[in-house]
């Protein structure tokens, strides 16, 4: 059963920070708006002109770096998987691979990225997810992400 909350925000920044170790400027997810536990998650990132990466990417023609779009996508996926655990603060979610990644359109200041991630397979501490990032309903990026859960103490 899918979870949503009145007003459109299931988890805000404070709740996301309670699960993920990322902090400004590397926390790239603003809100989680929908989640089907263990199966699917939808998150948002509001892209503004004052983002740190626009200073050099590219002056006069700001474009969000693709690697950061994929990172934000993975952070949404991390929330989905960590939310399945009794003690999410005791684990870290690490990339293992990024496959079938394609960038379909540039992401620029003023855009809102909507991330949709679906779990394809979980085996032990390994998770495979298919992710898509949209701007105004148009596909901006897609990738298959393979990640591993590790104990935070041993990392």
Buried (B, 14 or more C-beta within 10 A) or exposed (E): EEBBEEEEBBBEEEBBBEBBBBEEEEBBBBBBBBBBEEEBBBBBBEBEEEBEBBEEBEEEEBEBBBEBBBBBBBBBBBBBBBBBEEEBEEBBBBBEEBEEBEBEBBBBBEBEBBBBBBBEEBEEBEBBBBBBBBBEEEEBBBBBBBBBBEEEEEE
